[in-house]
Amino acid sequence: MKPRLDTQLATKSARMPSWAFLDGEVVPYGQARFGLFTHALHYGTGLFAGMRAFWNDEERQLFVFRPEDHFRRFRESARLLRMDLPFSIEDLTRGVIEVLRREGYEQDVYIRPLAFYGDESLGVRLHDLTPRVGIAAMPSQFMDRNDGLHACFSSWRRVSDNMIPPRGKLAGSYVNSALAKTDAVLAGFDEALMLNDAGHVCEGSVANLFIVRRGEVVTPPITDDVLEGITRSTMMQLARERGHTVVERSIDRTEVYLADEAFFCGTGMHVTPIKRVDHRLIGDGDVGPVTRVLRDLYFDVVRGRSGAHREWCRPVFARSDMPVRLESNVERISAA
């Protein structure tokens, strides 16, 4: 049996969920089961989102971070797979709130919405199939590496917009990420950095990239085969509000080596410093001042502790503690 590698970046959970949103209803998690011939299992014809909810102990409140923005991208990813989802952004947000209330979590939570072709049918295609939608949540799964990572440039190139569009979170495309990540870990690194077909740095295996160089905060543009990350847009806005010049442009490999600071960001990684790349120190090899300030600000914002952007934080528990009535478009259509 092969030994398990503990990179402090793998998923971990104290327990499995009790409840799930499935096709418009909140059901016991054990009812969300699918057959071996499910189309998405064979051909990767699905998509997902990664979301977080953060516990604020002072307010005794759980805040879901930017759910509407996540579900807007979720529905856009579905369009790329020709999926016509019967649930609006508002339906899906209510579904998350209801699941979290049923679970009663009073701690940080990782949320995984999924949409996939659930027909038990073989044949490579995107037509004549029926999408299914599910959402489940567990206590926060990803261990944080605030001390920083040692990354390497992967020999695997990022899939391009004309192959499998990386701007959406399409399930099949994450084989590309898995190849890069596992090779990096087996070579002794924490994470992989990926280049696109043009040779420009695009992102990590599962996170967007920022570098700080010559007084500018720089990130690759969405046209360089990167995920349109919600955390990415959050960091760009927070950096600008702090007075930094934020530039979206292509980044060369050697610019990363010469950067003053670098960090990954994403729902799973939060804001994680990169201290070395290919055995080269980034800056002085410590967490840089820009990264440190933006990381601290990010955690204040997502936990609802900052006066800024409270609108990004959707509270789970109503004062009355009454459950939200879940009403999907499917139910409204049936009622009509």
Beta strands, then each sheet from edge to edge (+ up, - down):
strand 1: 19-22
strand 2: 25-28
strand 3: 46-48
strand 4: 51-56
strand 5: 61-65
strand 6: 109-117
strand 7: 131-139
strand 8: 149-157
strand 9: 191-195
strand 10: 201-204
strand 11: 208-213
strand 12: 216-219
strand 13: 245-248
strand 14: 261-266
strand 15: 270-277
strand 16: 280-281
strand 17: 313-315
sheet 1: 2+ 1- 7+ 6- 3+
sheet 2: 2+ 1- 7+ 6- 4+ 5- 17+
sheet 3: 10+ 9- 8- 15- 14+ 11- 12+ 13+
sheet 4: 10+ 9- 8- 15- 16+
end
